[in-house]
Amino acid sequence: MAEQTQPLLDAQGLCAWYGAAQVLYGVDLNVQRGEVVALMGRNGAGKSTTLKAVMGMLAKRQGRVQFMGHDISTSEPHHAARLGLGYVPEDRRIFTDLSVLENLSVGQQPPRRWADGTDAPLWTPERLFQLFPNLGEMPNRPGGQMSGGEQQMLTVARTLMGNPYLVLLDEPSEGVAPVIVEQMAHMILALKAQGVSILLSEQNMHFAELVSDRAYVLEKGQIRYQGRMSDLAANDEVRRAYLSV
């Protein structure tokens, strides 16, 4: 992949708090167009908090966040979403009373273009049902009557209806069946092939290695390691220090 001068997402000196408790301490990270980047670490390391801070979902954050050339350091989450930053929360948050199709329609945004004028991926329910065949078999099923894995797929699909340039994906392999994890990996690689970038919070080393180009490793709210995913996979010392349970 050719180096790009302007990252799609660039966060510098990111700090975040829950109330008086500081969770992030000067996190620097970036994601290029068409790149999958894994944010790894143990439970409580600050992975989900980093995604929320980037998206603007925390009451107290500091640092600089740029997305698609826009400064979103102090923006509300809906502003970031309108710019094409998608967010898939760990706890799914689907509308349980709405059907699959109704959930998808809630996330719909207009088509987008890259800065060079080329069309960004345009997602429709039909395209998403190709990506997630399980959802295609239940378009009228209420979200509350779906399994956890199916709800996870629906959350991702609803986010894609916004035609995002970049997706913040929080723990996609957590608590779902292995067959769903496999489908999630296929989905991420399919998105990447179409130029969509992904910043992925993940603990599952095997899953992250399957889909990611680069990795950042967090420990106690600080970046302790960054590099190519293949280098992290081969570095027993770093994995023992920051990833092993």
N, C-alpha and C positions, 0 to 999 in steps of 0.2 A: 504493500500500500504506500502510495506516495505521501510524503510528509505534507501537511497543510499548515500554512502560516497562522491561520486563525482557527482555534479550536471551536467546535460547535458549542461546547460548554466549558467555562473556565471559572473555577472557584479558587479564591486566594484568601488565606488567613481566616477561614470560616470558623467562627466560634458560636456556640449555642448553649442555651440554658433552659432548664425546666424549673421555673420559679427561681430560687436562689442557687440552685445546684448547677454548676457548669458541667457540660457533658462533652463538648467539642473544644479543642484547643489548637487553633491555627491550622486547620486542614486545608491543604492545597491539592487540587486535582483537576484534570481536564479530560475531555472526551472529544475525539475527532469525528468527522462525518463517516458514517458506515462502520464505526468501531464498537465492539462490545467490551466494556470494561467492568471487571468484577471488583466490588468493594467487600473485602473479606475480614473476618475477625470472629472472636468468640461472642457468645451472648453478652450483651451489655457493653460491647466495645465502642458502640456509637454509629453502627452502620445505618440503621433506620433513621436515627436522628440526623445524619448527614443528608439523606435524601429529603427529609422534611425541611431541613434548613435551606437546601437548594431551592425547593419548591415554594418556600415562603410560608410554611405552615406552623412556624413557631413564633410565639409572641416576642421572644428576645433572641436575636441573632446579630452577629457582627461579621464583617468581612465583605469581600467584593465577589459578586456572582454575575457573570456575563453569559448570555445565551443568545446565539444568532446575532451577535453584535449589539444586543440590547443589555443595558445595565438593569438587572432585576434584583439588586441587593436589598431593596426595601419594598419590592412589589408584593402585592397580594397574590395568593395562589391562582385565582381566576385570570389574572393578567398574564402570568407565566403560561397557563394553559392556552390562552388565546394566541400566544406567540408560537405555540406548537411544542410545548414541553408537556409530555404526558406523565402521569403518575399512577402506578398500580400499588395500592397499599397492601400490607401484609394481611390485614384483617378483612380484605375483600370489599365490604361495604356495598354490596349490590342492593337493589331495591327488591325486597323479597316478594312484594305483592304484584310486581310487574312481570310480564312475560319476558322471555329472552329477547324477542324483537323490540319490545318496549324499552328494556334496559339499554339496548344498542342505540335506539333513537335518541335517548337522553344525552348520549355522548357525542352526537353528530356535530361536526364543524365543517366549514366550507373547504374546498380543495386548496392545496398550498403549492407554492413554487419555491425552489431553492434560489439562492441569491444569484446564481448564474442563469436563471430563467428556465431551467429544466423543471418538469413536473415532479413534485414529491409524490410518494405512493398515496393513492386514493383508495380508501377502504370502504367497502359496502358490505351489507350483511351476507350477500352471496359469496364474496371473496373470503370473508371471515369464516363462513361455513366450510369452505374448502380447507382453510387452515385448521379449523376445529370441527371435524366431522361430528363429534358428539353433540355440539350445539345445533348443528344442522338437522339433527334427528328430533329436536325438541323445541322448535321455534316459539311455540305458544305455551310452553311450560312456565309456571311462575318460578321466580328465582328461589323462593323458599322451599321448593320441592326438588331441588337439585342436590347432588352430593357435593362435598367440599371441593373435590377436584374440578367438578363441572362449574361450580361457582368461581373458582380461581380462573378458569378459562374465560368465563363470561366477563370477569373484571378486566382481564387483559383485552378482550375483544371490544368492550365498551370504550376503553382508553384509545384503542386504535381507530375507533370511529371518529375521533378528533383529528385524524391524519397527522400525528405528531412527527416532528423531525427526530426527536429523542424521547426515549421512554425511561423513566426511573422505575425500576422493577424491584420491589421489596420482597425478598425471600420467596421466590416462586416455587422452590422445591420443598418448602417447609410443610410437613403434615399432609402431604398428598400421596396417593398410591404411586408405585414405581412406573406404572404405565402412563400416568399423567405427567410424571417428571420427564419421561422420554418424549412425550408430545410437546412439553414446554421447551425442551432443548431443540426439537425440530422447528418449533415456532420461532425461537430466537434466531436460529441460523437462517430461516426464511426471511425474517425481517432484515437481518444484516445484508443478505444478498440483494435486497432492494434499496439499500442505502440508508436504512433507519439505524440510528445509533441507540445503544442501550447502556445505561449505568445500572448495574445489577448488584443488589445486596445479597450476599450468599454465604452460607457456612459449608455447604456440600462441595468439597474439593473436586470430586469427580465431575459433578455437574458443571461447576465453574470452568474446569479444564476443557470440557467438551465444547463450550460456546465462546469463551473469552479470548481476546487478543492480549490484554494487559490486566494487571491486578494492582490494587492498593490494599495493604493490610493495616487495619486499625487495631490499636490497643489503647484502652482508656482514653479514647477521644483524640488520639494522635496517630498520624501516619508513621508506621514503623518500617514499612518496606514498600517499594514500588518497582515494577519491572514487567517484563513480558510474562505472560501466564506460564509459558513453558519453562522459564527460569525458576518461577516460584514452585512449580510442580517438582522440579529437580532439586530444590534447596531444602533438604531435610532439617537443617538447623533452624531456619526461619519458621517452617511449618510446626516444628516441635515447640518453639518459643511462643508463637502467637496464635496458632490454629488448633493444636491438639487439645483434647478435653482433659 
